[in-house]
Amino acid sequence: MGFVVASDASSHRELWRQQIYTVRLKPTLERDVQDVFITSLTLRGGSLIITNERGERFALDLSTRRVAHEGGHHE
């Protein structure tokens, strides 16, 4: 959960995979109520801006694949 995967458009071969965020699961709750999905991906310069359903925003530098938290709710 919280991963972005880049694939070759013609062969569908996975090129790379990067974890953007983690979700700490509570063992007393069902997993499906704790999932946090990515809701939008936007290109900005050389970065991919990722927003999840909690309103958290992250920037993935596409050349280095470093992830920075940009804002929004963060637990």
HUVEN-V328003 format. One record per run of one state. SS is the DSSP state (@ for helix, = for strand, . for the rest). FROM is the first residue (numbers start at 1). TO is the last residue. Records with the same first field share a line. If there is no record, write none. Layout:
SS=FROM-TO, FROM-TO
This chain:
.=1-2, 8-13, 20-30, 34-37, 45-46, 53-56, 62-66, 72-75
==3-7, 14-19, 38-44, 47-52, 57-61, 67-71
@=31-33
